[in-house]
Amino acid sequence: MFNMIGYVLYQYHDRLGLEVHRSVETRKPDDKELIAQLVEENRIEDALGVAYEAQRLSPDDLDAQDRYHKLLLLAKKADKVLSHAQRFIPLLLRKQRNARAMEVYAACRNTKDDFRMESAANQLELARGAAAQRDDRAVMRLLLQFDRRYPESSEVPGAWLLQAKTMADRIKQDQAAMQLLRLLLGKYPKAPEAKEAQQYLTVLQNMARLEGGSRNA
């Protein structure tokens, strides 16, 4: 009965001249809004704390990872920028965000000149991302002395094949490319990349013969 009376009073409160007090719900700001507010208030450390927790709880969330990366750069946390990039760059590559991956890599290079991925597979994948963006200089820089930086790695044949292709197709250094392919075939004859390397070497050799014949004619 009391519930029914309360419902009737609420339903017809305007006719009865009654005033209804509604509770106002306050919406909690999301992480993005809270971080923006803290940065605006120049509370960078607090913003970093929020961003860190957000990216920790959502390791596959690109936006959360990106906000944390940008805040680390803003706060000039060099060591943390580099360590976070070891997780962030592979995530970007998996999500096919090659251009952004290269931007993060460039930021890390600005932080530390000799920055590279700890994993040979990630370094090679980053080079492939650079190749997809047609950034030939980045490809060559990422693969420079790959076998010395990652000794005994199974990724070396793949790195050399990509390097040879970049030299021949993009930089027009066919002789250097053929030399690298011969090295690949000599040192890693059973590697999965060996067959493709041999085919590519044969094409370059045939092209060299044709060009030589044209000059002699």
N, C-alpha and C positions, 0 to 999 in steps of 0.2 A: 504493500500500500504506500509506504513512504517513497519507494522507487517510482511508483506511478505518479505520485504527487510531484516529485522532483522533475520527472520528464515533462509533465503538463506545464509546470511553471516555466521550464526552460523553453518549451516549444512556443508558448504564448507570452513570453516575457515582455515583448514590445507592446502588446495590447494591455497587459496588466501594469505597465509602467515600471517594470522591474529592470535593474541593470545587471548585466552578466559580466563577470570578470573572467577573462580567458588568460590562461597561463601562456606566457610568451616563451617559445622554445628558442634557445640560442644555438646557432649552428657552429660547430667546432671547425675552425679553419683546417684545410687539408695541409699536407706537408709542404706543397709548393707555395701556398699562400703564407704559411708560417715562416718559411725560409726567407721569402721575399720581404716580409715584415721585419724580420730580425736583421737582414742585411741593410734595409733602409734605416734601421736604428743603429747601424754600425756595431751590431752584436755578432760579429763574424764567428767567434768560437761557439756561441750558442747555436747559430745556424749550421755550423759544421756538425755539431752533435745531433741535431735533428736529421740532417742529410745522411750522416753515417748510419744511423739506426734505420732509416728508410731503405737505404740500399742493402743493408745487411739482411733485412727481413724480405726483400724482394730482389734477389740476386740476378734475375732475368729481366728486370724492369729497366729498359734503356733510359727512360726519363729520369728515374731515381739515380741510376749510375752516372748519367751525364751531369745532373745537378751537383752530385758529390765531387766529380772531377773538376768542374768549374770553380766550385768553392775552394777546393784544395789549391788550385792555381791562384785564386784571389788572395788566399791566406798565405801564399808562398810556402806551402808545406812540401818542399821538394821531394823528400824521401817518400812521403805518402803518395804524392802524384805518381811517382815511378812504380811503386808497389801496386797501387790500385790499377794502373794501366795494364799490368800483367794479366788482370782478370777482365778489364773493361774492353780492351782491344779484341781479344778472341770473341767476346760476346757480340761486338759490333760486326765482326766478320761472319759469325754464324747467322746474324740477322741480315746479312748482305748490305750492310751500311759501310761499304768500302771507303767512300769519300770521308766520312766522319772518322773512321779508323785511322786514315792517313793524317787527319787533322790532330787527333790525339797523339799519334806517333810524333808528329812535328813538334807539338807542345813539349813532349818528353825530351826530344832532341834539344830543344831550346833550354830545357832544364839541365840536361846532362848530355854532352856531345856524343859520347860513345854508348848511349842507351840502345839496348836491343832486347828482344824477347828472351826470357830465360829458356823457353822451349824452342828447339830447332823447328818443330812442326808449326808452331805459331809464327815464327820468323818467316818461314817459307810461305805460309798462308797470307801473311801481311804483304809479302812481295807479290803474290798472285793478285791480291786486291789492288795493289799499285799498278800491276800490268793491266787489269781490267779498267782502270782509270786512265790508262795510257801515260802514266807517269814513269817514263823510262829511267830518268835519273834516280828516282826513288827505288826502282827495281834493282838497279845496279848497286846502289848504296846498301840496300838491305841484304844483298847476296855477296857483298864484298868479303873475300876470305871466309866464306861460309864453312869450308871444311876445317879451317883452323879454329874458328870460334866454336864449332860444334863437332869436335873430333869423334870419329866412330859413329856418327849419327847416320841412321838409315835414310835421312832426308837429303843427304848430299847429292845423290844422283838427280833427284827432282830439282834441286836448286841449280845444279849445273845445266840441266836441260833448259830450264826457264831462262837462265842467264845467256845461254848460247842462242836461244830463239830471239831474245831481246837484242842481242848484239847484231844478229843477222837481219832480222826483220825491221827493226826500228832504228838502229844506229849505223847500219850498213858496214859492219865490221866482220865480213864473212870469214876472213882468214883466222881471226881470233876465235870466232865461233867454232870453226872446224877443228882448231887445235883443242878447244875445250871438250868438244864431242869425242874426239879421239882419246882424250884423257879419261873421260867417263867410261868409254867402252873398254879401255885397257884396264882400268882399276875396278870397274863394277860390271863385268860382262853378264852377270846373272841378275842384275837389278831389273825391276819391272819396267824401268824407263829405257832399258838398253835397246829394245826393238825400235821404239820411236826415235831414239838418238841415231841409230844406224840409218833409218829411213831419211831422217833430216840431213845427216851427213852426206848421204848419196845425192840428194837433191842439190846441196851446196857444191859438191864436187862436180856434178854435171854442169851446173851453171858456170862454174869457174872454167871448165873446158870450153864451153861455148864462147865465153867472153874472150878466152885466149885465142881461139880459132878466129874470131872476128877481127882481133887486132892483127894477127898474122896475115890475114887476107888483105 
